[in-house]
Every structure is written in C-alpha cells, then in structure tokens.
Amino acid sequence: MIDNVKPKEATAIINSLIGGVVPKIGVQHITVGRSEEIQAFISALEDVKNGHSMVKFWIGDFGSGKSFMLHLLNTVALKQKFVVTNADFTPDNRLYSNDGKAVALYSAIMDNIAIQTKPEGGALPTLLEKWIEQVIIKTASDSHIPLTEIRDEKHLVLIQNNIMTIINEITEVGGFDFGTVINKYYEGYIRNDEQLRRNALKWLKGEYRTKTEARQDLGVREVIHDLNYYDMLKNFCKLFVSMGYSGFMINLDEAINLYKISTSTIREKNYEKILTIYNDCFQGKVANLFINFAGTKEVLENERRGLFSYHALKSRLETNKFETAEIRDFAQPVIRLLPLDHNEIFVLLTKLKSIFDFNYKTEISVDEEDIRKFMEEMFNKPGASEFLTPREVIRDFLNILNILRQNPGLDKLRLFGDVQISDERQNEISLDFIEEL
C-alpha cells in the first residue's frame, strides 16, 4: 500500500496527524485527490523557473486541507530545486505593521528556509556557506590562485571585494548593508569566529531591534525592519537564483489572522501589501518568486473585512465566472480546494493504517472492511455532514489504532461506536463580538 516511506517520515506523519497538525516531511505519501491541483502547480513552477513570478491563493473550508496542500507544494518544489519556506500569520506576525509584527513574520520566513538536503528548515547557514564557496572558487579561478591558498588570511580582502561586487550586481534596495553582513559572515566562516557568524545570521534574519546594536556588532548602518523586509526577501530570491536554484517559494498560512485584525486601517494596509506583492509578481517587477497564501472562503470573500473588502484585490481575485465544481480553472490566482469525498478519505485512512503499522512494527487487526465501518460511524453521527473535517476523522482513526496497539484485546467496533465529533470550526471565525475600531 505504501512505497519508499522512510522511518523518519512515518514517525513525523503519525505524530503530527495525531497532534492535529500537518507533518513537515512525508506528506507525498498520504496525498489523495489533489492530482489536478498538483499538475497545475508543477506547470506554474516551470513558469517561475523561467523567470516569471507567481502568487496563488489556496482557499478552502476549515479542515479542507489548505495547510496540507502547502506542505505538499513544498515537497514538489524542493524536488524542482527551489528554496522554500513557510510561515503562519498570527496576531504577532503580519505583512504590514509599525510595531515589529511585520519583521517578526520575516524572521519566521527566514528561520524556516529549506532545501532538498535540509527539508525540515534551518537551511539559511547552509545556503550562505554554499554561496560563499562558489565565490571563493570563482575568485581562485579568475585570479589564478590555487584553491589550497585562496582561503588564506592574506586573500580575505580579495574575496570580500568580490562578494560585495556580486551582491551589488544582484540587489537593488539595501544591497550595501546586505553585502557587508554577508562579508562579516564570510569573515567568521574563515576565521572560525562563531560569534561573528551568529551576529551576521541574526541581522540577516531580522532579529536586530536597534541600529546601534547592529553597528556595534557588524558595522552596518541599517537593520531589517517592518518597512524594508520585503526588499530583503527579493534580495535573497536573487541570491538563491544566482547560486543555481530555480527560485524562492514562500508559503504563508493562516490568513484568517489578517482577517481578524480589528483595526480596519491596519487590516487594509496588510491587504495593500498583498496587492503590492501581487502586482510585483504579475507585472514582472520581480523574477523567480512564488508566494502562496492559504485561507478560508470567508477570508477571501467577506466584503466587510476579507480580501474582497479591498476593491483592487477583489477585482483581481474574483473567480473565473465560467468555472463550476466540474469544470475547474487551475490557472487563475485563486485555487479553491474542494473537500475530499468519502472514497478519497477511505484511501487516505488505508494508507495511514499501513504507515502506522510500519512505524510501530506491528500489524493492527483493522482491515478495509473495518475502515468502512469506522467511516460509517463517523459520517452518520448527528452534525457530521455540517462540520466533520478530514482532520478530525484522521485523528480519531489514529487514536483508535493507538488504543488497539496498546490494548489488543479491546473490541474495535465498540471503539468505533464510542467516537464523538465536535465542531472544530468554532474558534476559526468568532468575530461577531468584535466591533470595528
């Protein structure tokens, strides 16, 4: 039933899904019913590889698999040699702010950078060192200095000059400080000065709060802040492409937290930032950048506080009027994720049973007929058609497998019958009591 699942992936899949979250690795093994969306995404990746940029909005009801889809996109993009990253919008992470919440989102984006050899994130130092090595090799070749000698202290300034030259060529805004900090990273790298490398990383990840502190540690005049972080993301995109990567993909989940911003002016400023990014990507002002947003239908369509409340976004994001549930247009910016049907959920649970057994080196006595009985129990509960989500079905199924693994003598049919369902959506949009400020 499952092929090529690594033990680490199996553990991540089971533990994450029991915890109600999407696993960071291994999602390709539990993908069902999304082949058309994936094909459209692969086609879009090709465009981005060729120098275009793209913004997509993945819209679906609570529990319809938006977060899962973003993680799946990661897996696909990593195989296509993209640098990828994920961050969630939260009450403290947003696209626009004047109190540090935008640079907090930037820091989360930089923390989670992943490449194929480091898919779980934290790949920024690896990428910097790889790029520095490329500069060192090029400098040695251009200057006819043996590679065995080029790393000597006496060639430090030569390398640093070349780093600065290349950075100036590929960056637009903030390039001087960006280059200076990468030079400091190189200096720490060559001299094994761990503190200097840490300081440089701290700056690149937007973690310096004052210019004074950054100047003392690194000799730079500026820090990354709420108003310039987007320029830095574009600089990194160019840096990654110059290294030979296909592009830079940024996934931003939980857009409900932009919708929930109570101050209408701040909310609109965040939507204005989305519009800026959208226009930059589709007007060719930036190359090789792919940004995905995920949110509920309410986040998109609510005309009082959703994206449609901002007229310039509404005109760009309205659905193709010729699209129906049967006739889909996956080329448009908004991709609506339809819920998995019962057959697809059955296939998913069957896969999860195999991965569960593989992970625990066991053989739980639950066959395909038992899975059908479990689904009948779940979907026949009062209220199931209204608010039962795949997330809850999966979690209950895995919890039952865990009980049976540890208590083999229990009656599985009784366990199926004991399942209760609840409305997990109640915390998703609870805004009626919030007045506009």
ROLONU-176081 format. One record per residue (C-alpha): residue in one letter; x, y, z. Coordinates in steps of 0.2 Angstrom, whole numbers, plus 5000, padded with zeros to 4 digits. Example, Ala and Ser with C-alpha at 12.3 -4.5 7.8 and 13.67 -1.06 7.14 Angstrom:
2
   residu     px     py     pz
        a   5062   4978   5039
        s   5068   4995   5036
This chain:
437
   residu     px     py     pz
        m   5000   5000   5000
        i   5015   5012   5003
        d   5031   5013   4995
        n   5048   5021   5000
        v   5042   5028   5016
        k   5057   5032   5027
        p   5056   5028   5046
        k   5058   5046   5050
        e   5044   5051   5038
        a   5032   5038   5045
        t   5035   5044   5063
        a   5033   5063   5058
        i   5017   5058   5049
        i   5009   5048   5063
        n   5014   5060   5077
        s   5009   5076   5068
        l   4992   5070   5062
        i   4988   5063   5080
        g   4993   5081   5086
        g   4981   5089   5073
        v   4995   5097   5063
        v   5002   5093   5045
        p   5019   5084   5045
        k   5034   5094   5039
        i   5040   5079   5029
        g   5032   5064   5021
        v   5016   5072   5015
        q   5018   5065   4997
        h   5015   5048   5005
        i   4997   5052   5011
        t   4991   5063   4996
        v   4974   5058   4989
        g   4963   5068   4977
        r   4973   5083   4973
        s   4981   5077   4956
        e   4974   5091   4946
        e   4980   5104   4958
        i   4997   5097   4959
        q   4998   5096   4940
        a   4993   5115   4938
        f   5006   5119   4952
        i   5020   5110   4943
        s   5016   5120   4927
        a   5016   5136   4937
        l   5033   5131   4944
        e   5040   5129   4927
        d   5035   5147   4923
        v   5043   5153   4939
        k   5059   5143   4934
        n   5059   5153   4918
        g   5060   5170   4927
        h   5041   5173   4930
        s   5034   5176   4947
        m   5018   5170   4954
        v   5005   5172   4968
        k   4992   5159   4972
        f   4978   5159   4985
        w   4973   5142   4991
        i   4955   5144   4998
        g   4945   5131   5007
        d   4934   5127   5021
        f   4941   5124   5038
        g   4949   5107   5038
        s   4948   5105   5019
        g   4967   5103   5018
        k   4974   5120   5015
        s   4990   5118   5026
        f   4992   5100   5020
        m   4992   5107   5002
        l   5005   5120   5006
        h   5016   5106   5014
        l   5014   5096   4998
        l   5018   5111   4987
        n   5035   5112   4997
        t   5039   5094   4993
        v   5036   5096   4975
        a   5045   5112   4974
        l   5060   5105   4983
        k   5062   5092   4970
        q   5062   5105   4957
        k   5077   5113   4966
        f   5068   5128   4974
        v   5072   5136   4990
        v   5056   5135   5000
        t   5050   5142   5017
        n   5034   5143   5027
        a   5027   5155   5040
        d   5010   5157   5048
        f   5001   5173   5050
        t   4997   5175   5069
        p   4992   5190   5080
        d   5010   5195   5081
        n   5015   5190   5063
        r   5008   5200   5048
        l   5013   5208   5032
        y   5012   5226   5037
        s   5014   5234   5054
        n   5023   5248   5063
        d   5027   5239   5079
        g   5038   5225   5074
        k   5025   5212   5068
        a   5030   5213   5050
        v   5048   5209   5053
        a   5043   5195   5065
        l   5034   5187   5050
        y   5050   5190   5040
        s   5061   5181   5054
        a   5049   5166   5054
        i   5051   5165   5035
        m   5070   5166   5036
        d   5070   5153   5051
        n   5061   5140   5040
        i   5071   5141   5024
        a   5073   5123   5017
        i   5082   5115   5003
        q   5081   5097   4997
        t   5095   5091   5008
        k   5088   5100   5023
        p   5069   5099   5020
        e   5064   5102   5038
        g   5071   5120   5038
        g   5085   5130   5046
        a   5095   5130   5029
        l   5100   5148   5028
        p   5118   5145   5035
        t   5120   5130   5023
        l   5115   5141   5008
        l   5126   5156   5014
        e   5141   5144   5015
        k   5137   5136   4999
        w   5136   5153   4990
        i   5152   5159   4999
        e   5161   5143   4992
        q   5155   5147   4975
        v   5163   5165   4976
        i   5179   5158   4983
        i   5181   5145   4969
        k   5177   5159   4956
        t   5189   5171   4964
        a   5203   5157   4964
        s   5199   5154   4945
        d   5199   5172   4940
        s   5214   5177   4950
        h   5224   5161   4946
        i   5227   5157   4964
        p   5227   5139   4969
        l   5212   5133   4979
        t   5223   5127   4993
        e   5229   5145   4995
        i   5214   5155   4992
        r   5207   5153   5010
        d   5222   5161   5017
        e   5220   5176   5028
        k   5230   5186   5015
        h   5216   5184   5002
        l   5202   5189   5014
        v   5200   5206   5007
        l   5200   5200   4989
        i   5186   5188   4992
        q   5176   5201   5002
        n   5178   5213   4987
        n   5171   5200   4975
        i   5157   5196   4987
        m   5152   5215   4988
        t   5153   5216   4969
        i   5142   5201   4966
        i   5129   5207   4979
        n   5129   5224   4971
        e   5125   5217   4954
        i   5111   5206   4961
        t   5102   5218   4973
        e   5093   5234   4972
        v   5087   5241   4989
        g   5098   5239   5004
        g   5112   5230   4995
        f   5127   5238   5003
        d   5122   5233   5021
        f   5116   5216   5014
        g   5134   5213   5006
        t   5143   5220   5022
        v   5134   5207   5033
        i   5137   5193   5021
        n   5156   5198   5021
        k   5155   5198   5040
        y   5148   5180   5039
        y   5162   5175   5027
        e   5175   5183   5039
        g   5168   5172   5054
        y   5167   5157   5042
        i   5186   5159   5038
        r   5192   5163   5055
        n   5181   5151   5064
        d   5173   5166   5074
        e   5156   5158   5079
        q   5150   5174   5087
        l   5153   5184   5071
        r   5144   5171   5061
        r   5129   5171   5073
        n   5128   5190   5073
        a   5128   5191   5054
        l   5114   5177   5054
        k   5105   5187   5067
        w   5105   5203   5056
        l   5100   5193   5040
        k   5085   5185   5049
        g   5079   5202   5055
        e   5082   5199   5073
        y   5092   5216   5077
        r   5080   5228   5085
        t   5091   5244   5086
        k   5103   5251   5073
        t   5116   5255   5087
        e   5117   5236   5092
        a   5120   5231   5074
        r   5133   5245   5071
        q   5142   5239   5086
        d   5142   5221   5081
        l   5143   5222   5062
        g   5147   5240   5057
        v   5131   5242   5047
        r   5120   5257   5047
        e   5104   5249   5045
        v   5093   5234   5051
        i   5079   5224   5043
        h   5063   5231   5049
        d   5044   5232   5046
        l   5046   5243   5031
        n   5061   5235   5021
        y   5059   5217   5025
        y   5051   5214   5008
        d   5066   5221   4999
        m   5077   5209   5008
        l   5066   5194   5003
        k   5068   5200   4985
        n   5087   5201   4988
        f   5088   5183   4994
        c   5077   5177   4980
        k   5090   5184   4968
        l   5105   5177   4978
        f   5097   5160   4978
        v   5094   5160   4959
        s   5112   5166   4956
        m   5118   5150   4966
        g   5108   5139   4953
        y   5092   5137   4962
        s   5076   5138   4952
        g   5068   5151   4963
        f   5061   5156   4980
        m   5044   5149   4986
        i   5036   5157   5001
        n   5020   5149   5009
        l   5010   5160   5021
        d   4996   5150   5030
        e   4983   5155   5042
        a   4977   5171   5033
        i   4962   5171   5045
        n   4974   5181   5056
        l   4974   5195   5044
        y   4955   5195   5043
        k   4954   5195   5062
        i   4964   5212   5063
        s   4951   5223   5072
        t   4958   5240   5066
        s   4952   5242   5049
        t   4966   5254   5044
        i   4979   5241   5049
        r   4969   5227   5040
        e   4968   5237   5024
        k   4987   5241   5025
        n   4990   5222   5026
        y   4979   5219   5011
        e   4988   5234   5002
        k   5004   5224   5005
        i   4997   5208   4997
        l   4992   5219   4982
        t   5010   5226   4980
        i   5017   5208   4980
        y   5003   5203   4968
        n   5007   5217   4956
        d   5026   5215   4958
        c   5024   5196   4953
        f   5012   5198   4939
        q   5019   5214   4931
        g   5037   5206   4930
        k   5045   5218   4943
        v   5052   5203   4952
        a   5058   5186   4945
        n   5058   5168   4951
        l   5047   5172   4966
        f   5032   5161   4971
        i   5021   5166   4985
        n   5006   5155   4991
        f   4993   5161   5003
        a   4981   5150   5012
        g   4964   5155   5020
        t   4946   5151   5021
        k   4932   5156   5009
        e   4927   5169   5022
        v   4945   5177   5022
        l   4943   5179   5003
        e   4925   5184   5000
        n   4919   5193   5015
        e   4916   5211   5009
        r   4917   5219   5026
        r   4934   5213   5032
        g   4940   5199   5019
        l   4952   5202   5004
        f   4936   5207   4994
        s   4934   5222   5006
        y   4949   5229   4997
        h   4942   5233   4980
        a   4959   5232   4970
        l   4961   5214   4977
        k   4943   5209   4973
        s   4944   5214   4955
        r   4960   5203   4953
        l   4954   5188   4964
        e   4936   5185   4958
        t   4933   5168   4952
        n   4933   5164   4933
        k   4914   5165   4930
        f   4914   5150   4919
        e   4921   5139   4932
        t   4910   5126   4940
        a   4913   5111   4953
        e   4915   5100   4937
        i   4924   5112   4926
        r   4939   5120   4935
        d   4952   5133   4930
        f   4968   5130   4940
        a   4977   5144   4930
        q   4969   5158   4940
        p   4976   5165   4956
        v   4963   5158   4967
        i   4963   5139   4969
        r   4948   5133   4978
        l   4951   5116   4987
        l   4935   5106   4987
        p   4933   5094   5002
        l   4939   5076   5000
        d   4925   5064   4996
        h   4922   5048   5005
        n   4931   5037   4993
        e   4947   5048   4995
        i   4946   5048   5014
        f   4944   5029   5013
        v   4960   5028   5003
        l   4969   5040   5015
        l   4964   5030   5030
        t   4970   5014   5022
        k   4987   5022   5018
        l   4988   5029   5036
        k   4985   5011   5043
        s   5000   5005   5033
        i   5011   5019   5038
        f   5005   5016   5057
        d   5010   4998   5056
        f   5026   5002   5048
        n   5030   5015   5061
        y   5026   5004   5076
        k   5032   4987   5068
        t   5015   4980   5071
        e   5000   4973   5062
        i   4984   4980   5070
        s   4969   4970   5066
        v   4960   4983   5056
        d   4956   4978   5038
        e   4947   4988   5024
        e   4930   4982   5030
        d   4934   4989   5047
        i   4939   5006   5040
        r   4922   5007   5031
        k   4913   5003   5047
        f   4923   5016   5056
        m   4919   5029   5042
        e   4900   5024   5043
        e   4900   5028   5062
        m   4909   5044   5059
        f   4899   5051   5045
        n   4882   5045   5052
        k   4884   5055   5068
        p   4872   5070   5070
        g   4880   5085   5063
        a   4894   5076   5053
        s   4888   5082   5036
        e   4889   5100   5043
        f   4906   5101   5052
        l   4915   5085   5052
        t   4933   5088   5044
        p   4946   5076   5037
        r   4957   5082   5051
        e   4945   5075   5065
        v   4942   5059   5055
        i   4961   5056   5054
        r   4965   5060   5072
        d   4951   5049   5079
        f   4956   5034   5067
        l   4974   5035   5073
        n   4969   5037   5091
        i   4959   5021   5089
        l   4974   5012   5081
        n   4985   5018   5096
        i   4972   5011   5109
        l   4972   4994   5099
        r   4991   4994   5098
        q   4992   4995   5117
        n   4977   4985   5121
        p   4975   4971   5108
        g   4960   4963   5116
        l   4948   4978   5115
        d   4933   4977   5104
        k   4937   4988   5089
        l   4918   4990   5084
        r   4914   4997   5102
        l   4928   5009   5100
        f   4921   5015   5083
        g   4904   5017   5091
        d   4911   5027   5105
        v   4918   5041   5093
        q   4911   5058   5097
        i   4913   5073   5085
        s   4913   5091   5089
        d   4913   5107   5079
        e   4931   5112   5077
        r   4927   5127   5067
        q   4921   5137   5082
        n   4937   5146   5085
        e   4941   5149   5067
        i   4930   5164   5064
        s   4922   5171   5080
        l   4922   5189   5076
        d   4904   5194   5078
        f   4908   5202   5095
        i   4922   5212   5088
        e   4917   5230   5084
        e   4927   5240   5071
        l   4939   5252   5079
